[in-house]
Amino acid sequence: MAATDPWKTFSAWCAGSFFAVTALAALLLILFDPYHNILFSPPVERHYMDNNQRYMYPALAREPAYDSAVLGTSAVRMLPPDRLNEGFGARFAYLALDAGTPWEQAQIAKLFFRHHPAPRTLIYGVDRNWCASPAPYPRLTRRPFPPWMYDENPYNDLLYLFNGKSLEIATRQLRRYVGLDVSRYDADGFEDFLPPDEEYDLHRARMNIYKQEEPIDLADLAARVENAAPGWPGAFPDHELLRELLEATPEAAELIVVFPPHHAYFYLTHKRRLDACKDSVARLVREARPGATVLDFMQVSPLTARDENYWDDVHYNRASAALAADLVIAAAATGRSAGPAVMTVRQWRGEF
């Protein structure tokens, strides 16, 4: 009997192991469909298991169960969905991206429009990222962005799925099914990303707001800002993209543009630029979508001037988010700012 060549045996074992592992990995990806974009995956409930919304939200933007959307950055992500859904009689998908650049926000919005040609209500949070001047805001962040997930060709997604990250997310899906992991986002994309209220530390919040231990006298800062030269000399290059986005917004939608409540210190520190930016955005809305509503929380008010309402200069607490949602609902219905004077109605359904 001829002796077996050990190298052939080893090579055959390696090749068999490689194909077996590859087959198992492919089966895991197909069964658990990490990004909800494999057409021939079994039709079972999926969960959002990746922290990077840029990979998770394309599937949500295509989901027919939602007829409305919240778009923007984390500055509007805490608006409570139960309040918005009830107040507008809608089902909101939360598509606001953490640190979303204007270009990224436009991509997810246009994807939603293609799959929802007649949405009920759209809330655009136009925050400081839209106010870069004179240079445009960077196109991307350090977070990876998958452009192949934002087109209408589902098959090119398969070219990018067989990698360690996708396998990690598929494994998380498996762990979620057996109760060993939790979803990163609710089915509508909402996430309460703030720490528990009992962990709030005013000293730490002030360090995040003022970048120093002691708070700054906002009245004194406001007086100094008022004495500065008015106006802003620079242009806002990203506003051409905003114009395109407004013109692409379906006519059937009730459009509400919201300037979110950044902390008063941040607002006052950049007041000339932010005021010019808001004026530019308001003009764009009047020209491109004259029937829209424009609401302005980005000002000095009892909400934005109270340090205890904030975790940092952009992210406000749950109570403030609930108040903001209620004011948005009331202003959209009546054209007036109800309750405390923390918001200005700059335009209501074309009236201003």
Secondary structure, 3 states (H helix, E strand, C coil): CCCCCHHHHHHHHHHHHHHHHHHHHHHHHHHHCCCCCCCCCCCCCCCECCCCHHHHHHHHHCCCCCCEEEECEHHHCCCCHHHHHHHHCCCEEECCECCCCHHHHHHHHHHHHHHCCCCCEEEEECCHHHHCCCCCCCCCCCCCCCHHHHCCCCCHHHHHCCCHHHHHHHHHHHHHHCCCCCCCECCCCCCCCCCCHHHCCHHHHHHHHHCCCCCCCHHHHHHHHHCCCCCCCCCCCCHHHHHHHHHHCCCCCEEEEEECCCCHHHHHHCHHHHHHHHHHHHHHHHHHCCCCEEEECCCCCCCCCCHHHECCCCCECHHHHHHHHHHHHHHHHHCCCCCCCCCEEEEECCEC
